[in-house]
Amino acid sequence: MVQDVEWFALVSTLVGGLIGIGSALMVERTKWQRQVSQDDLKSRRQLYADFLADLGITRDAIRAIARGFHPTAISRRQAAEEAFMAADLYSRRFQVAISAPEPVVAQATATYRALRSMRDVVAERHDQKSPEYATAKAAFEAALSELLTRMRADLGARPWR
């Protein structure tokens, strides 16, 4: 009987130790998962900000060309091409493609293409008063607005409109 009590105490201690270790491991895993999730969110937030900044810089440069502001030594087409290539949108779009959920990736691609179309319209010598430019600019702004909405949703931000 005494021997049974000793085994019971030993088994109880062992089971209690395993439960304690298991609980500690579960708590640490939960903390780790939370940290990974926060790091991922922070990385996507920075990537989205960088992509949006590049889109804005490129849009502003293309708008300036549409208003006639570019070096006279180069053609309007060349100025538009250089403005589009200056911000490295192409590689940033691929960074979004490997980091963001599909709805954001699809809209980032649509926004990139809308800006590229705006560039092409300006390269074809349409200025800011032409209907072609107005159409391309409106398409880009609509795509950008939808991109902002999808990015905010992905980041868990409240709708802003």
C-alpha positions as CSV (number, residue, x, y, z in Angstrom):
1,M,0.0,0.0,0.0
2,V,2.8,2.4,0.9
3,Q,4.5,1.4,-2.4
4,D,1.3,2.3,-4.3
5,V,1.2,5.8,-2.6
6,E,4.8,6.3,-3.6
7,W,4.1,5.5,-7.3
8,F,1.0,7.6,-7.2
9,A,3.0,10.6,-5.9
10,L,5.7,10.0,-8.5
11,V,3.2,9.7,-11.3
12,S,1.3,12.8,-10.1
13,T,4.4,14.8,-10.0
14,L,5.4,13.7,-13.5
15,V,2.0,14.4,-14.9
16,G,1.9,17.8,-13.2
17,G,5.4,18.6,-14.6
18,L,4.3,17.6,-18.1
19,I,1.2,19.7,-17.9
20,G,3.2,22.7,-16.7
21,I,5.8,22.3,-19.5
22,G,3.0,21.8,-22.1
23,S,1.2,24.9,-20.9
24,A,4.4,27.0,-21.0
25,L,5.1,25.7,-24.5
26,M,1.6,26.6,-25.7
27,V,1.9,30.1,-24.2
28,E,5.3,30.6,-25.9
29,R,3.9,29.3,-29.2
30,T,1.0,31.7,-29.0
31,K,3.3,34.6,-28.2
32,W,5.5,33.6,-31.2
33,Q,2.5,33.4,-33.6
34,R,1.3,36.8,-32.4
35,Q,4.7,38.3,-33.0
36,V,5.0,36.7,-36.4
37,S,1.6,38.1,-37.3
38,Q,2.5,41.6,-36.0
39,D,5.8,41.5,-38.0
40,D,3.9,40.4,-41.1
41,L,1.4,43.2,-40.7
42,K,4.1,45.7,-40.1
43,S,6.0,44.5,-43.2
44,R,2.9,44.7,-45.4
45,R,2.1,48.2,-44.1
46,Q,5.5,49.4,-45.0
47,L,5.4,47.7,-48.4
48,Y,2.0,49.2,-49.1
49,A,3.2,52.7,-48.1
50,D,6.3,52.3,-50.4
51,F,4.2,51.2,-53.3
52,L,1.7,54.0,-52.9
53,A,4.5,56.5,-52.6
54,D,6.0,55.2,-55.8
55,L,2.7,55.4,-57.5
56,G,2.2,59.0,-56.3
57,I,5.7,60.1,-57.4
58,T,5.2,58.6,-60.8
59,R,1.7,60.1,-61.2
60,D,3.0,63.5,-60.3
61,A,5.9,63.3,-62.8
62,I,3.5,62.1,-65.6
63,R,1.1,64.9,-64.8
64,A,3.9,67.5,-65.0
65,I,4.8,66.1,-68.4
66,A,1.1,66.4,-69.5
67,R,1.3,70.1,-68.5
68,G,4.3,70.5,-70.7
69,F,7.0,70.5,-68.0
70,H,9.9,68.3,-69.3
71,P,13.4,69.0,-70.7
72,T,13.1,70.2,-74.2
73,A,16.2,68.1,-75.2
74,I,14.1,64.9,-74.9
75,S,10.9,63.9,-76.5
76,R,7.6,63.8,-74.6
77,R,7.6,60.1,-75.0
78,Q,11.0,59.7,-73.6
79,A,10.2,62.0,-70.7
80,A,7.1,59.9,-69.9
81,E,9.0,56.6,-70.1
82,E,11.8,57.9,-67.9
83,A,9.2,59.2,-65.4
84,F,7.5,55.9,-65.3
85,M,10.8,54.0,-64.8
86,A,12.3,56.3,-62.2
87,A,10.3,54.9,-59.2
88,D,10.9,51.2,-59.8
89,L,7.2,50.4,-59.7
90,Y,7.7,47.1,-61.6
91,S,9.7,45.4,-58.9
92,R,7.6,46.9,-56.1
93,R,4.5,45.4,-57.7
94,F,6.2,42.0,-57.6
95,Q,7.0,42.6,-53.9
96,V,3.3,43.2,-53.3
97,A,2.5,40.0,-55.3
98,I,4.4,37.8,-53.0
99,S,3.4,39.5,-49.7
100,A,-0.3,40.6,-50.1
101,P,-3.5,38.6,-50.4
102,E,-5.0,38.1,-53.8
103,P,-7.5,41.0,-53.8
104,V,-4.7,43.5,-53.0
105,V,-2.4,41.9,-55.6
106,A,-5.1,42.1,-58.3
107,Q,-5.9,45.7,-57.6
108,A,-2.2,46.7,-57.3
109,T,-1.8,45.2,-60.8
110,A,-4.9,47.1,-62.1
111,T,-3.6,50.3,-60.6
112,Y,-0.1,49.8,-62.1
113,R,-1.7,49.2,-65.5
114,A,-3.9,52.2,-65.3
115,L,-0.9,54.4,-64.5
116,R,1.0,52.8,-67.4
117,S,-2.0,53.7,-69.7
118,M,-1.9,57.3,-68.4
119,R,1.8,57.3,-69.3
120,D,1.1,56.1,-72.8
121,V,-1.6,58.7,-73.3
122,V,0.9,61.5,-72.3
123,A,3.6,59.9,-74.4
124,E,1.2,60.1,-77.4
125,R,1.3,63.9,-77.0
126,H,-2.0,64.4,-75.2
127,D,-1.9,67.2,-72.7
128,Q,-3.9,67.7,-69.5
129,K,-6.8,69.3,-71.3
130,S,-7.4,66.4,-73.7
131,P,-10.3,64.0,-73.2
132,E,-8.0,61.0,-73.6
133,Y,-5.9,62.3,-70.7
134,A,-9.0,63.0,-68.6
135,T,-10.2,59.4,-69.2
136,A,-6.8,57.9,-68.3
137,K,-6.4,60.0,-65.2
138,A,-9.9,59.2,-64.0
139,A,-9.3,55.5,-64.5
140,F,-6.0,55.7,-62.6
141,E,-7.7,57.6,-59.7
142,A,-10.5,55.1,-59.5
143,A,-8.1,52.2,-59.5
144,L,-6.0,53.9,-56.8
145,S,-9.0,54.5,-54.6
146,E,-10.0,50.9,-54.8
147,L,-6.4,49.8,-54.1
148,L,-6.4,52.0,-50.9
149,T,-9.7,50.4,-49.8
150,R,-8.3,46.9,-50.3
151,M,-5.0,47.7,-48.6
152,R,-6.8,49.2,-45.6
153,A,-9.1,46.2,-45.3
154,D,-6.1,43.9,-45.4
155,L,-4.4,45.9,-42.7
156,G,-7.5,45.9,-40.5
157,A,-7.9,49.6,-40.7
158,R,-11.4,51.1,-40.5
159,P,-12.9,52.3,-43.8
160,W,-12.1,56.0,-44.4
161,R,-14.9,57.0,-46.6
